[in-house]
């Protein structure tokens, strides 16, 4: 078993023990006094914490960098190479001469 799996099992057992020990009712103010089991409050807060932690902890998407590969070049008329990248079509003739 990996360390991550053991950590998840231990955390689940601890959360279960804590929730089962707190079953009494408490007065909870939600626009008026309500009697709610402590189990429901703790379970809801734990679930919200898991959701927020998952959303904040996931990796962000990175922009894909475009690289040139040998297939991007096409040989025409002997020695001249024409770049077939679609971004090259936006260049003027002067810009293409400067790059070449």
N, C-alpha and C positions, 0 to 999 in steps of 0.2 A: 504494500500500500504506500502511496505517496504521502508526503507531508501535508499536502493540501487536503487530501481525503481525510486524514486523521484529524486535522484542524476543524474541518466541517462537522465531523461526527462529534467531537468534543464540544464544539459550540452549540450544536443542536441539543445535546444532552443537557448542557447547562441552562439553555433557554427553557427547555421543558421543565426542569426542576424548579426554576424561578417562577415560571407561570403557574405551576401546580401548587406552589406554596402560598400564592397570593390570590385566593379565591373569594375572600371576603368583599362585601360591597362597600363602596365609598361614595360620598356625595361629590358629584362632578358638575360643575357649572357649565351648561350649554344653554344660554338664554333662559336660565332658570335652574333650580336645583334638581338634579336627577340622581337616582341611585343606580350606579353602574358597577358591575363586578370589576375588581382591580385586574383580573385576568384579561378582560376585554380591552381595557386601556393599555396595559403593558403589551399585549399581543398586537394591537393596532399600531402603537408607536414603534415596536420592533419591525413590523412589516413596512411601515413608511420609511424607517431608517434603511432597510434593505433596498427598497426601490430607489431612494435618493442616492445611496452609496453606489448602486449599480449604474445609475445614469451619470453621476459625476466621475466615476472611476473608469469608464470605458475609454479606450483610445480614440483620439480625434482623427478624423479623416484628413489625410495629407494630400496636397495637390500632386497630381502625377506629373513628373517632369518628362518632357518629350525628348528622346534621344534619337540621334540619327543612326541608322544601320546601313550596311552596304546595299540593301535593297532600295534605299531611298535615292540612290544615284543611278542614272541610266546613261549609258554611253551613246552619243549620237555624233555623226560626222567625224569619226576618228578620235581626235584628242579632246574635244569639248565634252564636258559633263553637264547634263541638265539636271538640276535638282527637282525631284518630283514631289517634294513636300508641299501641301496646299498653302502653307503660310508664305512660301516663296512667291506665289502669284501676286501677292499684295505689294511686292517691291517694284520700284521703277527700274528702268534699264540702267541708269547711273548707279543705283544701289547694287544691282547684280554685278556690274563690272567692278565695283569697289570690293565686294566680297570675294569674287573670283581672283 
